Amino acid sequence: MSLSSLSTNKFLYKIHRWGGLFIAVFVLFYSLTGILLNHRQSFDFFIEKSSTFHTITPLDATPINTFIDHYKKQINRNDDPKIIRIRQDNAIEFLYGSHGKTTYIITPETGQMETVTKHDSEPFAYFNKLHKASGTSRLWVVLTDAVSLLLIVITLSSLAYLRYKALDFIMIGMGVLFCLLGGFLA
């Protein structure tokens, strides 16, 4: 081997080593959180719920049911919306489907109604489903979990195998700081 190819290989080795140490924190973070997100329903969507009950003055619900039924007839739907939201401008939103896939925005004072329908933008919606492993097959979830676990094992074994120098600790520290900064900014 020539002297220039040896120095190039040594340079590439250092870049690979320092870059690997820097991104090791990100690989571990994304792998662990990816596994958790694949199974977020098992963890009740990471939401803690608490309930408090109060006694309030009863009120006849007939007027509000009449109001809702009136607008359900206007939009030609018999099913109840998932969400009914009253906006600050006194408009009422009837949201149907997941995340308001179809939203009817009704302004009773002016007699206006806007229908907003969301459509998946392909192929990006498909990639999003694969990334979140939602709406995909159980096999895909198992495969993504296995790859994440493999990435964790490879990263940790690489970190255990290396003989560290001062600059290596600096790169790992910078990776930790960047990961914490990203979490803080998110």
C-alpha positions as CSV (number, residue, x, y, z in Angstrom):
1,M,0.0,0.0,0.0
2,S,1.2,3.5,-0.7
3,L,1.7,6.1,1.9
4,S,-1.2,8.2,0.6
5,S,-3.7,5.3,0.7
6,L,-2.6,4.5,4.3
7,S,-3.2,8.1,5.4
8,T,-6.5,8.2,3.5
9,N,-7.6,5.0,5.3
10,K,-6.5,6.4,8.7
11,F,-8.4,9.6,8.0
12,L,-11.5,7.6,7.0
13,Y,-11.2,5.4,10.1
14,K,-11.1,8.5,12.3
15,I,-14.1,10.1,10.6
16,H,-16.0,6.8,10.9
17,R,-15.0,6.4,14.5
18,W,-15.8,10.0,15.6
19,G,-19.0,10.2,13.6
20,G,-20.1,6.8,14.9
21,L,-19.5,7.9,18.5
22,F,-21.3,11.2,17.9
23,I,-24.4,9.5,16.4
24,A,-24.4,6.5,18.8
25,V,-26.6,8.5,21.2
26,F,-29.1,9.3,18.4
27,V,-29.2,5.6,17.3
28,L,-29.9,4.5,20.8
29,F,-32.5,7.2,21.3
30,Y,-34.3,6.6,18.1
31,S,-34.2,2.8,18.5
32,L,-35.6,2.8,22.0
33,T,-38.3,5.4,21.3
34,G,-39.2,3.6,18.1
35,I,-39.9,0.4,20.0
36,L,-42.0,2.4,22.5
37,L,-43.9,4.1,19.8
38,N,-44.6,0.8,18.0
39,H,-46.4,-0.3,21.2
40,R,-47.8,3.0,22.4
41,Q,-51.3,1.4,22.9
42,S,-49.7,-1.0,25.3
43,F,-48.6,2.0,27.3
44,D,-52.0,3.7,27.1
45,F,-50.5,6.3,24.6
46,F,-48.2,7.6,27.3
47,I,-51.1,9.6,28.8
48,E,-52.1,9.7,32.4
49,K,-55.7,10.3,33.1
50,S,-57.4,11.5,36.3
51,S,-61.1,12.1,36.9
52,T,-62.9,14.4,39.3
53,F,-66.6,14.4,39.7
54,H,-68.7,17.5,40.6
55,T,-72.3,18.1,41.2
56,I,-73.8,20.6,38.8
57,T,-77.2,22.0,38.1
58,P,-79.1,19.7,35.6
59,L,-80.1,21.2,32.3
60,D,-82.4,19.8,29.6
61,A,-80.2,18.6,26.7
62,T,-83.1,18.7,24.2
63,P,-82.1,22.1,22.7
64,I,-78.5,21.1,22.1
65,N,-79.5,17.7,20.6
66,T,-82.0,19.5,18.4
67,F,-79.3,21.9,17.3
68,I,-76.8,19.0,16.5
69,D,-79.5,17.0,14.7
70,H,-80.4,20.0,12.6
71,Y,-76.9,20.4,11.3
72,K,-76.4,16.6,10.9
73,K,-79.4,16.8,8.5
74,Q,-77.8,19.8,6.7
75,I,-74.6,17.8,6.1
76,N,-76.5,14.6,5.2
77,R,-75.0,12.5,7.9
78,N,-76.8,10.2,10.4
79,D,-73.7,9.3,12.4
80,D,-72.5,11.4,15.3
81,P,-69.2,13.4,14.8
82,K,-66.2,12.3,16.8
83,I,-65.7,15.8,18.0
84,I,-67.9,18.9,18.1
85,R,-65.8,22.1,18.6
86,I,-67.0,25.6,19.1
87,R,-64.6,28.2,17.8
88,Q,-64.0,31.7,19.0
89,D,-65.7,33.1,16.0
90,N,-68.9,31.2,17.0
91,A,-68.4,28.7,14.2
92,I,-69.1,25.1,15.0
93,E,-66.9,22.3,13.7
94,F,-68.1,18.8,13.3
95,L,-65.2,16.4,13.0
96,Y,-65.7,13.0,11.5
97,G,-63.1,10.2,11.2
98,S,-59.6,10.0,12.5
99,H,-58.1,13.4,13.3
100,G,-61.0,15.2,11.6
101,K,-60.6,13.5,8.2
102,T,-63.8,15.3,7.2
103,T,-64.6,18.5,9.0
104,Y,-67.8,20.6,8.6
105,I,-67.3,24.2,9.6
106,I,-70.7,25.7,10.2
107,T,-71.3,29.4,10.9
108,P,-75.0,29.6,12.1
109,E,-75.1,33.4,12.1
110,T,-74.4,33.7,8.4
111,G,-75.7,30.4,7.2
112,Q,-72.4,29.3,5.7
113,M,-70.9,25.8,5.8
114,E,-67.5,24.8,4.7
115,T,-66.5,21.1,4.1
116,V,-62.8,20.3,4.6
117,T,-61.8,16.8,3.5
118,K,-58.2,15.5,4.2
119,H,-56.7,13.1,1.8
120,D,-53.5,11.1,2.3
121,S,-50.6,12.4,0.2
122,E,-49.1,9.3,-1.3
123,P,-46.4,8.0,-1.1
124,F,-45.6,10.0,2.0
125,A,-48.7,8.8,3.9
126,Y,-47.5,5.2,3.3
127,F,-44.0,6.0,4.6
128,N,-45.5,7.7,7.6
129,K,-47.5,4.5,8.4
130,L,-44.4,2.4,8.0
131,H,-42.4,4.8,10.2
132,K,-45.1,4.8,13.0
133,A,-45.9,1.1,12.3
134,S,-49.6,2.1,12.6
135,G,-52.1,0.6,10.3
136,T,-49.5,-1.9,9.1
137,S,-49.2,-5.7,9.6
138,R,-48.1,-7.2,12.9
139,L,-45.1,-8.7,11.0
140,W,-43.9,-5.2,10.1
141,V,-44.0,-4.2,13.8
142,V,-42.1,-7.2,14.8
143,L,-39.5,-6.5,12.1
144,T,-39.0,-2.9,13.1
145,D,-38.7,-3.9,16.7
146,A,-36.1,-6.5,15.8
147,V,-34.1,-4.0,13.7
148,S,-34.3,-1.5,16.5
149,L,-33.0,-4.1,19.0
150,L,-30.2,-5.1,16.6
151,L,-29.2,-1.4,16.3
152,I,-29.1,-1.1,20.1
153,V,-27.0,-4.3,20.5
154,I,-24.6,-3.2,17.7
155,T,-24.2,0.3,19.1
156,L,-23.6,-0.8,22.6
157,S,-21.2,-3.6,21.6
158,S,-19.3,-1.1,19.5
159,L,-19.1,1.3,22.4
160,A,-17.9,-1.5,24.7
161,Y,-15.3,-2.7,22.2
162,L,-13.5,0.6,21.6
163,R,-10.5,1.8,23.4
164,Y,-11.3,5.4,24.1
165,K,-9.2,8.5,23.7
166,A,-10.0,12.0,25.0
167,L,-11.6,13.1,21.7
168,D,-13.8,10.0,21.8
169,F,-15.4,11.1,25.1
170,I,-15.8,14.6,23.7
171,M,-17.7,13.3,20.7
172,I,-19.9,11.1,22.9
173,G,-20.5,14.1,25.2
174,M,-21.4,16.3,22.2
175,G,-23.8,13.6,21.0
176,V,-25.5,13.6,24.4
177,L,-25.7,17.4,24.5
178,F,-27.2,17.6,21.0
179,C,-29.7,14.9,21.8
180,L,-30.7,16.7,25.0
181,L,-30.9,20.0,23.1
182,G,-33.1,18.4,20.5
183,G,-35.4,17.1,23.3
184,F,-35.5,20.5,24.9
185,L,-36.4,22.2,21.7
186,A,-39.0,19.7,20.8
